[in-house]
Amino acid sequence: MGRIRLLTSLVLLTLGLPGSPADAQAVDPERLQELTGAAARIPSRQVLKVVSDDNFPPLLFRNEEGEVVGYTADLWALWEKKTGIRVELTATNWANAQRLIQEGQADVIDVIYRTPPRESLYDFSAPYAEMPVAIYRHSSISGIDRIGTLKGFVVGVQKGDACVDFLTGKGLTNLALYTNYTDLIEAARREEIKVFCLDEHPANFYLYKAGAQKDFSKAFALYTGHLRRAVLQGHTDTLQRVEAGFKAISPEEEAALRRKWMGERSMSLERFGVYLGWSALALLAVGALLLAWNLTLRRRVARQTAALNHTLKALQQAHRVTQDVQERQAAILQAIPDLLFEFDQEGRYLNVFAGDEQSLVADREKLIGHRVDDILPDDAARTVQAAVQGALANGHDYGRSICLEMNSQTRWFELSATRKADAPQVLILSRDITQRRVAEQDKHSRALFEAAPIALFHVRDGAIDAVNQRFVELFGYRPEEVRTLEDWWQRAYPDPAYRHQAQALWQSAIAQARKTDGRLEGLEYEICCKNGQRRDIHTGGQLLDDGWIATFSDVTPLKAAESAMKAARDAADAASQAKSSFLANMSHEIRTPMNAILGYTHTLRRSPLAPEQQERLTKIEGASKHLLAILNDVLDISKIESGNLQLEQSVFALSSVMDYVHSLSAEGAAAKGLRMTLDKGGVPEFLKGDATRLRQCLLNYVTNALKFTEQGHIALRARLQEKRGAQILVRFEVEDTGVGIEPADLPKLFQPFRQLDVSTTRRHGGTGLGLAITLRLAGLMGGSAGVDSAPGTGSTFWFTAWLEPAEAAGQAPSAGDQASLQAIFQRHAGRRILLVEDDLVNQAVAIELLTDSGLLIDVANNGREALEQVQQRPYALVLMDMQMPEMGGVEATRKIRELPEHSGIPIIAMTANAFDEDRERCLAAGMNDFISKPVAPEILHATLLHWLDRRDGLPAGHRTHLAPVPDP
């Protein structure tokens, strides 16, 4: 009897007939829904909780009084009336609606699109309406006509909307999320966003309501969404009951709701209504016939059972009926193309039904009694086991598929599993979907081919089998105009010589691709379009089994952009060169008179003067040095910005740097009654780096501190901040108790030519370059710079630099200016040197500075005169200006070095051309040293002593810049 019951169940399952409630669970849910009709409307509880978006007119939205209204609200009210089940409709924002159903606080979510990320969360109903989804743009922008043009824009979307999944799936992640469409439209009106994604019907409603329909318009259709209802995965019984309730709503009732909310034209609902109406009538008719047949069979079985209880003859009759059923079942199973398997809970084959046993992976006898893991490949076996366990847990499991290699062919099978009611066993229906998969793959490939953003064509046996839309748009040729490859060559390359060259290159690329992975090397060609326009095209491709695909990327805009960039770069280089030339000329023109001013100031100090005259000289010298500092700052910032500033790497003592800064600032601090302190912390005494630039940065900070501090103290500190390999990061600080800085003014600091007080009544001078230079120099030394300050509490300016600890370097004691001058007199008096200088004032200044040296000084007014005088008499040393009429200093030096008897004469540049490149030009021409104007007397004397001693073979004098003028 158990076998009879099993076979009967299989017959009912195969035919789709309703049997006992347990049998009904084994039938596909959609067929069960159609066959059971109103019986499937019986709910498991008397309240159905539904959630949806309250921001989706005309389906569901809130009116001016805040009431939830719309087509969906009325439709669920009608559903409640038809089924007798109370509906609790919760209308909220879309993200919250999804949260409610995912947390189990709702049974059904309505007005939802099916997307790949959601398929793992929900079971969906069939689509009941279509809704176009579009991209909208502000009227001030154009050119947004496809998804690729959205890159670079912030796209506004509703949180939880399906277009979020769609856009992120296309690689667009720069999204602005808003709670609802109202907030989204308001954000667009505030121009927080210029582009947003909306369903067209709600978009039209809210844009008109906000009065923004003129400011925003549809850019392009993104996709068409299909509205569905959904439940959490595994709750398909609820979904069946919901769908059964909607089928009870007549087409006339549904049409009335559509007219009420949407008018006669409404999202294709009418077409769906007619279809559903006829489907419902057909299903009712089939259901009535099946129900009648079912009742007939039940009466027959009842009569046979009664007869069996009374007589043996009735028993025999029942046996014949059972045998007849078995035969019909066998015939039915033999006729259907699908395979039917019965498994136990461990995935063991219990029974196999196959009309064509050639479709089985093994003979029936080899399957029964064995686990699926022993028969099928690992991936397929795991899928079947998952279907078995899913059916055991949920009553059914659908939608899984497996792939098998059978008879040298790849075949796909779709699995539908249902749990048997009377035992922990599972029936799996396996349907061969190979042809459908192939068709879907072909359709998918064609869609990708058409949607590709680059032009493509497919070549098979010399014929162009297909071209995509982008090909037509780019070149203008229709498919019928380029049916063969020869057609394409003739049209795209009208010049015979160029065509022959292009064909040869392409054939070579194909031959090379056949030897490798089939990828055709990308080449660039000039292709003629149908309208006669010639475009630069980068062409590549891929070999296939049945031909090859060629790809065409238009690089014409890129080439034009490259040309424009080159022109812009050339213009920038020319502007930079002009700027450099201007700065060089400005520096030369200012330094030349500055040299005279400072030189004469120095010599006047050595003569007896009245106290008031000495005071005036001091002011003249201070003003001149201030002007020189401004000039050096301008040149420094220019060189830093152009990347031409080079840092020195030499060993120095940290105390010499900090003591030097302290000594220069101590007098000014004492004059204001300020206390200055030094603190070197735990920083090593000897370091390797650029001591000159460190002094420059600290002087910039200390000078500012002296300007803005009236009482209190100034602290100069160094701190070891970090170690990394052989380097250390040192933090230098200058702390003051000055006026402090407002928080709003802090971002203005460290910018070139920016000062906090720019009024005409400001108390303190300056160019606004010192802090900017410090920041740039710190950056060149691998560090940074900044300030911590508050009004009334003072400021701490700091910068960091990466340096290397070093061993103490032996240094000769520095000689003062008078000592250098006396040494020249003692060791070299009577020696003759040549001063090459075209400026009469600077000639007099230089001679004045060397008055007490005992040297004999000849003067040449330009390089030509210098060359003649050098050949007429021997000189111990030459002081050479660079920029002179007739012949400059660089050219004169080269010609002197060409004279064998004068190859060793020291030549020292003394020039107002103070750039590093000027120094390099001088040294490259053969000069031995470089002094920039205005000349500091102590530097001039120390340099002369060094080279005169060196020429005589004496120990070279130690040159120390007692009062250095920083090189720009």
Secondary structure, 3 states (H helix, E strand, C coil): CHHHHHHHHHHHHHHCCCCCHHHHCCCCHHHHHHHHHHHHHCCCCCEEEEEEECEECCCEEECCCCCEECHHHHHHHHHHHHHCCEEEEEEECHHHHHHHHHCCCCCEEEEECCCHHHHCCEEECCCCEEEEEEEEEECCCCCCCCHHHHCCCCEEEECCCHHHHHHHHCCCCCEEEECCHHHHHHHHHCCCCCEEEEEHHHHHHHHHHCCCCCCEEEEEEEEEEEEEEEEECCCHHHHHHHHHHHHCCCHHHHHHHHHHHHCCCCCCHHHHHHHHHHHHHHHHHHHHHHHHHHHHHHHHHHHHHHHHHHCHHHHHHHHHHHHHHHHHHHHHHHHCCCEEEEEECCCEEEEEEECCHHHCCCCHHHHCCCEHHHHCCHHHHHHHHHHHHHHHHHCEEEEEEEEEEECCEEEEEEEEEEECCCCCEEEEEEEECHHHHHHHHHHHHHHHHHHCCCEEEEEECCEEEEECHHHHHHHCCCHHHCCEHHHHHHHHCCCHHHHHHHHHHHHHHHHHHHHCCCEEEEEEEEEECCCCCEEEEEEEEEEECCEEEEEEEECHHHHHHHHHHHHHHHHHHHHHHHHHHHHHHHHHHHHHHHHHHHHHHHHHHCCCCCHHHHHHHHHHHHHHHHHHHHHHHHHHHHHHHHCCCCCCCEEEEHHHHHHHHHHHHHHHHHHCCCEEEEECCCCCCEEEECHHHHHHHHHHHHHHHHHHCCCCEEEEEEEEEEEECCEEEEEEEEEECCCCCCHHHHHHCCCCCCCCCCCCCCCCCCCCCHHHHHHHHHHHCCCCEEEEEECCCEEEEEEEEEEEECCCCCCCCCCCHHHHHHHHHHHHCCCEEEEECCCHHHHHHHHHHCHHHCCEEEEECCHHHHHHHHHHCCCCEEEECCCCCCCCHHHHHHHHHCCHHHCCCCEEEEECCCCHHHHHHHHHHCCCEEEECCCCHHHHHHHHHHHHHHHCCCCCCCCCCCCCCCCC
